Amino acid sequence: MKRLNPYSGLVGGLSAGKLELLSAAVEERRLREEIGVGTLAEAADRYRPRPACSACGEASPWRDGREPSGVRRWRCPSCGARFTSLTGTVLENCKKPLSTWVSFIRLALFAVPLDACAEACRITHQTAWKWRHRLFAAVDGYQDRIVLRGTVWVDETYINDTDLSRGYGQARKRGLSRQKVCIAVGIDSRKEPVAVACGHGKPSSGRIMEAMGGSCGEGGAPRARQVIKSI
C-alpha cells in the first residue's frame, strides 16, 4: 500500500508566494546535501573567503558589509574599488538562486539545446545565451594543463562540420564521412580526461597519436612506456 504524503495537505493550503519560498528552501537544502552549499552567499564564503581586489590585485581588502543576497562586499584600501566575493566569476551579478545555475550547468553538460535549457531553468533565451558563454570562458584553457600519464584509453565521437565551405548545399551523408569532425577523447588511470579535434572522418592510429601526443607525458611528448589504447 502506498504511503500517504503527510505534507500534501500543508502544501495545498499555501499561497503562491509561500509555496515559492518553500520550494526555494527545499532546493537550498538539497544543494547543501549534494554540493555542500545551498546559496550564492554560502558558495562565496566557502570558495572565495578573501578575494584579491578585482581592480589592482590588493591581497588584503577590507570588509564592506553584504549584498541583499548575503554575498560579502569588499573595499580595497589601495585603490578604493568596491567589489563582491563573486566579482570576476561566472556568478557575478547573478540575480537567480544558486539552484538555477546548478540546473543550467547540469543541462549544459548533456549538450541540451539552449532553448530547452532556458525553459527548464525558467530564464530567458538571452540569459541562457549569456550564461553559456560565461561557462565557456570559465573552462577555456582548462584541459591545456592536464597531462595524461600511464595507460591512456581513447574513444572517438563525431559531429557534423558546420563550416559552409564543406558540403554546403549538399545532402548529409549517412554514417562516417569526411563531412564529420572527429573528436578524440582520452582518459588515463587517474580519470583525467582530454578531448581534441582529430580531423575529418575516421582517424588512423597515427592521427590519434599525433592529436593526443601534446597531452601525454612530461614536456608534451608521449613516454615510451605509455600505451594508447583505442576502445
Protein Blocks (a to p, Z undefined) as FASTA:
>chain_A
ZZddfklmmmmmpcfklmmmmmmmmmmmmmmmmnopabfklmmmmmmmbccdfklopabd
cdebjafkopacdddfklopacdfkgoiakgoiabdfklmmmmmmmmmnopafklmmmmn
opafklmmmmmmmmmmmmgoklmmpccehjadddddddddfbfkgophiacdehjdfkbc
cddddddfkopacdddebeajddfklmmmmmmmmgoehhiacfkbccddZZ
